[in-house]
Amino acid sequence: MEWIELAPRHKYGLPIATPFLPAAGTIGYSDEAWDWLDYRLLGALITHPVSWHPRSAAAPPRVVTRGTGFIIHTGLPNPGLPAVIRHHQEAWKRLKLPVIVHLIATTPEETARACETLTQVTSVAGVELGLADGTRPAQALAHLAAAQASGLPVIVRVPFRQVDDLAPALARAGADALTLTAPPRGLLPTGRGVHLRGRLFDPALLPLTLQTVAYWASRLEVPILACGGISSLEDAQACLEVGAVAVQGDALLWRDSRWLGGGQPGAPPTAPSAPESQESGVNP
């Protein structure tokens, strides 16, 4: 079997067996989706977002739907990294998958503390650093340096509207891979005289994802993980064909996990396969 390398410049690397990953916030911290998702078809587990300190949920309403898409605003609730490690590290061992912890970038100091703590967890293969919208280049590089100091492979998820400003600088500074992109922010009326501002999930995002991945995959010497608008196996394959080394599914898994082997009778379908030119993990 040929492995896909998400961190070809890292001394240890971050190899995965298949190019399909769950996006952060999709299936939990470890094995919560075991009864409806075939984990064997995942290249790695990307966890729910987690911060060093616990965070509470946003006040309702938290979800507004419109057509095929929806806006969601959760406030990124989580029990804090020490609690996540305590409750999930044994399940991470049982999964027999690379575990990539999605770390909410709050301050560089907390990023450094969190990543150093994660080095003590043998089942953690790397971190995905989630940058907030509005992060300035200097801030992004400070978070990256703080994460790199731990020695773990570092993937950075780039805000939707800031790829041009951040992606080249992060690649030059040694990010092992980039996720393009975080879901964009949008606004929808709730029907109660108020509007909800939050992350947009919609199949209509796919053309923007393909354009972004195609443009930057040929210009940056780091692996690109595609994320946004992926609603089918064909969409995932299209992202790989334009230069992504792996894809992250989000709302796709919530709508219908059967295409990835969850609850479907008979043999599960195969996960998307990387084109031959992509199997080394290096963008053409």
Secondary structure, 3 states (H helix, E strand, C coil): CCCEECCCCCCCCCEECCCEEECCCCCCCCCCCCCCCCHHHCCCEECCCECCCCECCCCCCCEEEECCEEEECCCCCECCHHHHHHHHHHHHHHHCCCEEEEEECCCHHHHHHHHHHHCCCCCEEEEEEECCCCCCHHHHHHHHHHHHCCCCCEEEEECHHHHHHHHHHHHHCCCCEEEECCCCEEEEECCCCCEEEEEEECHHHHHHHHHHHHHHHCCCCCCEEEECCCCCHHHHHHHHHCCCCEEEECHHHHHCHHHHCCCCCCCCCCCCCCCHHHCCCCCC
